Amino acid sequence: MKILITGVAGFIGYSLSNELLKNKNNSLIGIDNFSKYSGKDIKKLRLKLLKKNKNFRFFKIDIKKKNEIKDLIKKNSFDIIIHLAAEVGVRYSIIRPDKYIDANIFGFFNLIESLKFNQPKKLLFASSSSVYGDSKIFPLKESQNLNPINVYALSKKNNEEIAKIYSKKYNTKFIGLRFFTVYGELGRPDMFFFKLLYNAFKNKKLYLNNSGNHFRDFTYIKDVTRILQKLISTKLHSNYEIFNICSSRPIFLRNFVNISEKYLKKIKIENVPAHPADVYKTHGSNKKLLKVLKKIKFTKLETAIKNTISSYKKYKIFNQKN
């Protein structure tokens, strides 16, 4: 298969590319603009690892540049496109909402419009659990009403709506992926677990919002990549589908810290008030996903935490500037 992955130097983009390239029948082109917010140094490391594979090619392309993405699509007949390029994170969207409008809405539209020149069989695109807002109904199901409460979430809801419209115009099957708190090896520096590890190794304080009184549906990156590979190969009858990508096993944040401390030295914690961008709980239902994919074996939380810590030590992430 010929595959395009946008945001290839990002956390999920790199991890999925790494797995797809294990199949020597896959040819993969990755693009990224190296946005600084989610860690420039760690992106360089991910890309360096991917470039070791002869079936991988990289182009520095920004999806906001309409002609660049159009030319790439015109020149290549991709079987699969996996769109993961975006400005990420809820908190930064409060500070710079303009960046999210440009990259996540206009950038996504540039990609979708370019498909008319060369339509892939499937386009998988990143949405987010943030589209549900601060819901009080759990577990969150794909069928329930959405209530985005920030520009990041709104941009992802917009992507879903654009994809739904274009699924009626194109022969491409559009698959929206509502990711729930993805964590694991070579993860994002702005995410909670990365901050926990970095501060533990640097012997610094970990500032715990709302004293850790949150529940999060942590979803391990290797489980995510297995799910996405199955969605690539599974036959879908509808031209438009949305799936929660989650373990559906929420954990109290303080308990997550306690498990991590079993494999680290004691973490210095300072409790601080809740951040205005935080929701109290995320808990997605994965019943729809299980119905389509039949069976998914999720990694034990403690195993995933151990694996992530080992990877962190191996690549000496704590010595990087992010």
RAZINOR-V672689 format. One record per residue. RES is the residue in one small letter. PSI is psi in whole degrees, 0 to 359 (none if undefined). Layout:
# RAZINOR-V672689
RES & PSI
RES & PSI
This chain:
# RAZINOR-V672689
m & 145
k & 122
i & 140
l & 131
i & 119
t & 147
g & 38
v & 336
a & 358
g & 174
f & 302
i & 322
g & 312
y & 311
s & 317
l & 318
s & 316
n & 319
e & 316
l & 327
l & 351
k & 338
n & 112
k & 351
n & 353
n & 134
s & 128
l & 129
i & 131
g & 141
i & 153
d & 152
n & 1
f & 51
s & 136
k & 333
y & 321
s & 24
g & 97
k & 317
d & 318
i & 331
k & 321
k & 319
l & 313
r & 315
l & 321
k & 318
l & 320
l & 324
k & 351
k & 342
n & 128
k & 343
n & 12
f & 133
r & 142
f & 140
f & 133
k & 100
i & 137
d & 123
i & 346
k & 342
k & 97
k & 313
n & 327
e & 314
i & 325
k & 316
d & 321
l & 314
i & 320
k & 321
k & 348
n & 134
s & 93
f & 138
d & 319
i & 137
i & 131
i & 110
h & 108
l & 356
a & 130
a & 159
e & 128
v & 161
g & 134
v & 318
r & 318
y & 334
s & 338
i & 325
i & 315
r & 70
p & 333
d & 324
k & 325
y & 324
i & 314
d & 308
a & 314
n & 331
i & 301
f & 322
g & 316
f & 317
f & 321
n & 317
l & 311
i & 317
e & 325
s & 339
l & 340
k & 340
f & 337
n & 96
q & 125
p & 168
k & 320
k & 146
l & 116
l & 133
f & 148
a & 122
s & 208
s & 152
s & 344
s & 339
v & 338
y & 340
g & 202
d & 69
s & 155
k & 3
i & 120
f & 150
p & 153
l & 129
k & 149
e & 335
s & 347
q & 162
n & 146
l & 148
n & 68
p & 138
i & 11
n & 169
v & 324
y & 309
a & 319
l & 321
s & 324
k & 322
k & 319
n & 318
n & 317
e & 318
e & 320
i & 315
a & 321
k & 318
i & 314
y & 340
s & 341
k & 346
k & 328
y & 166
n & 357
t & 142
k & 123
f & 129
i & 112
g & 137
l & 105
r & 94
f & 140
f & 111
t & 68
v & 136
y & 165
g & 196
e & 134
l & 42
g & 181
r & 134
p & 338
d & 356
m & 157
f & 312
f & 321
f & 316
k & 319
l & 312
l & 315
y & 314
n & 327
a & 314
f & 330
k & 0
n & 40
k & 169
k & 140
l & 116
y & 116
l & 107
n & 137
n & 30
s & 25
g & 14
n & 65
h & 156
f & 135
r & 137
d & 75
f & 134
t & 118
y & 137
i & 324
k & 331
d & 321
v & 313
t & 325
r & 318
i & 314
l & 322
q & 323
k & 321
l & 329
i & 318
s & 344
t & 137
k & 127
l & 139
h & 327
s & 151
n & 356
y & 122
e & 148
i & 134
f & 138
n & 129
i & 94
c & 160
s & 339
s & 36
r & 72
p & 148
i & 144
f & 131
l & 323
r & 325
n & 324
f & 318
v & 317
n & 318
i & 318
s & 323
e & 342
k & 336
y & 9
l & 170
k & 169
k & 131
i & 132
k & 117
i & 135
e & 119
n & 133
v & 163
p & 163
a & 144
h & 139
p & 340
a & 348
d & 143
v & 155
y & 321
k & 140
t & 133
h & 103
g & 151
s & 133
n & 21
k & 320
k & 317
l & 315
l & 326
k & 323
v & 316
l & 355
k & 301
k & 134
i & 126
k & 112
f & 141
t & 141
k & 140
l & 313
e & 322
t & 316
a & 320
i & 316
k & 316
n & 319
t & 317
i & 319
s & 318
s & 321
y & 319
k & 318
k & 314
y & 4
k & 49
i & 329
f & 351
n & 358
q & 154
k & 127
n & none
